[in-house]
């Protein structure tokens, strides 16, 4: 999944890098990880970096301002050479059908939290599923850009705190 993501980003714009979390607990198995991306992803990133397949810049956190940045990766020459000679059918690369389209964030921590479905979340998920199907069946490009590799998926984020169940942001 990691190499496919690098390929799609590289195909779209060769100057872009990909931000990644190096914290294994970022990859927990819950409703937000529909692809079941492994907790071993940071180990894989280090393995690829150590072999010169990807470039890597370590993220950091400024505890004074509480701002931080995730690590970033990009393909190195040997991987780019493979990308240039590859011709996977990028039009068939779509969002996973079970990806969570309704996300709930805790107001204080800003982290995704689990929630119980209610009428609002269920109806929102269905509207988003239909809208994303429509997007997937279209060829939309802006300003002459190539639609290949473009992200065509919408989701909705709600906030949640202790005094309310779920509400629009």
C-alpha positions in Angstrom: 0.0 0.0 0.0 2.9 2.4 0.8 4.6 1.9 -2.5 1.3 2.3 -4.4 0.6 5.5 -2.5 4.1 6.8 -3.4 3.5 5.9 -7.1 0.1 7.6 -7.3 1.5 10.8 -5.7 4.6 10.7 -7.9 2.4 10.2 -11.0 0.4 13.2 -10.1 3.3 15.6 -9.2 6.9 14.4 -9.1 7.8 17.3 -6.7 5.5 16.1 -3.9 6.4 14.0 -0.9 4.2 11.9 1.4 3.7 12.6 5.1 3.7 9.5 7.3 3.3 8.8 11.0 6.1 6.9 12.5 4.1 6.0 15.6 2.8 2.4 15.5 -0.3 3.4 17.5 -1.3 5.6 14.6 -2.1 2.4 12.7 -4.5 0.8 15.2 -7.2 -1.5 13.9 -10.4 0.5 14.1 -13.1 1.9 11.9 -10.8 4.6 10.5 -8.2 2.0 9.2 -10.4 0.2 6.7 -7.4 -0.9 4.7 -5.9 -2.6 7.8 -2.6 -0.8 7.4 -0.1 -2.5 9.6 1.5 -1.2 12.8 4.7 -2.3 11.1 4.6 0.5 8.6 7.3 2.5 10.4 9.6 -0.5 10.3 8.9 -0.9 6.6 9.7 2.8 6.0 13.0 2.4 7.8 13.8 -0.8 5.9 13.1 1.0 2.5 15.1 4.0 3.6 18.1 2.0 4.8 18.2 0.3 1.3 18.0 3.6 -0.6 14.6 2.9 -2.0 12.9 6.0 -0.4 14.1 9.3 0.9 13.2 10.2 4.5 13.0 13.3 6.7 12.2 12.7 10.3 9.3 14.6 11.7 9.5 16.7 14.9 7.5 18.3 17.6 8.1 21.7 19.3 6.8 21.1 22.8 6.8 24.9 23.5 4.3 25.7 20.8 2.8 22.2 20.6 3.2 22.2 16.9 4.7 19.3 15.1 5.3 17.8 11.7 5.0 14.2 10.5 7.9 12.5 8.8 8.0 12.7 5.0 9.1 10.2 2.4 9.6 10.3 -1.3 10.8 7.8 -4.0 14.6 7.7 -4.7 16.1 7.1 -8.1 15.9 3.3 -8.1 12.1 3.4 -7.2 11.5 6.2 -9.7 13.1 4.0 -12.4 10.6 1.3 -11.6 7.8 3.8 -11.6 8.8 5.1 -15.0 8.7 1.6 -16.5 5.6 0.5 -14.7 2.2 0.9 -16.2 -0.3 -0.1 -13.6 -3.9 0.7 -14.5 -4.1 3.8 -12.3 -7.7 4.3 -13.4 -8.6 1.2 -11.3 -7.0 2.6 -8.2 -9.9 3.8 -6.2 -10.8 4.3 -2.5 -11.5 1.2 -0.5 -15.2 0.6 -0.5 -15.4 0.2 3.3 -13.4 3.3 4.2 -15.1 5.3 7.0 -16.7 8.3 5.4 -18.0 9.8 8.7 -15.3 10.8 11.1 -15.7 12.1 14.6 -13.0 14.2 16.3 -12.7 15.0 19.9 -13.0 18.8 20.4 -10.1 19.1 22.8 -7.5 16.6 21.4 -8.6 16.9 17.8 -8.0 13.1 17.5 -10.4 10.7 15.7 -12.6 8.9 18.2 -14.9 5.9 18.0 -18.6 6.6 18.2 -22.0 5.0 18.1 -23.9 5.4 14.9 -27.1 7.5 15.0 -29.5 8.8 12.4 -27.3 11.7 11.5 -24.1 9.6 11.0 -25.9 6.9 9.1 -27.7 9.2 6.7 -24.5 11.3 6.2 -22.5 8.1 5.4 -25.1 7.1 2.7 -25.1 10.5 1.1 -21.3 10.5 1.0 -21.2 6.9 -0.4 -23.5 7.9 -3.3 -21.6 11.1 -3.9 -18.3 9.3 -4.0 -19.7 6.7 -6.4 -20.7 9.6 -8.7 -17.2 11.2 -8.4 -15.6 7.9 -9.2 -17.6 7.6 -12.4 -16.5 11.0 -13.7 -13.4 12.4 -15.3 -12.8 15.7 -13.6 -9.6 17.7 -14.1 -8.9 21.3 -13.0 -6.7 23.7 -15.0 -5.5 21.2 -17.5 -4.2 18.8 -14.8 -4.1 15.1 -15.4 -6.9 13.4 -13.4 -4.8 10.2 -13.0 -4.0 9.8 -9.4 -6.3 12.6 -8.3 -8.0 11.9 -5.0 -11.7 11.7 -5.7 -13.2 11.0 -2.3 -15.2 13.1 0.1 -15.8 12.5 3.8 -17.5 14.4 6.6 -15.9 15.3 9.9 -18.0 16.0 13.0 -16.7 17.1 16.4 -17.6 15.5 19.7 -17.2 16.5 23.3 -18.7 15.3 26.5 -21.8 17.4 26.5 -23.0 16.5 23.0 -23.1 13.3 21.0 -22.2 14.4 17.5 -22.7 17.8 15.8 -21.6 19.5 12.6 -18.3 21.5 12.7 
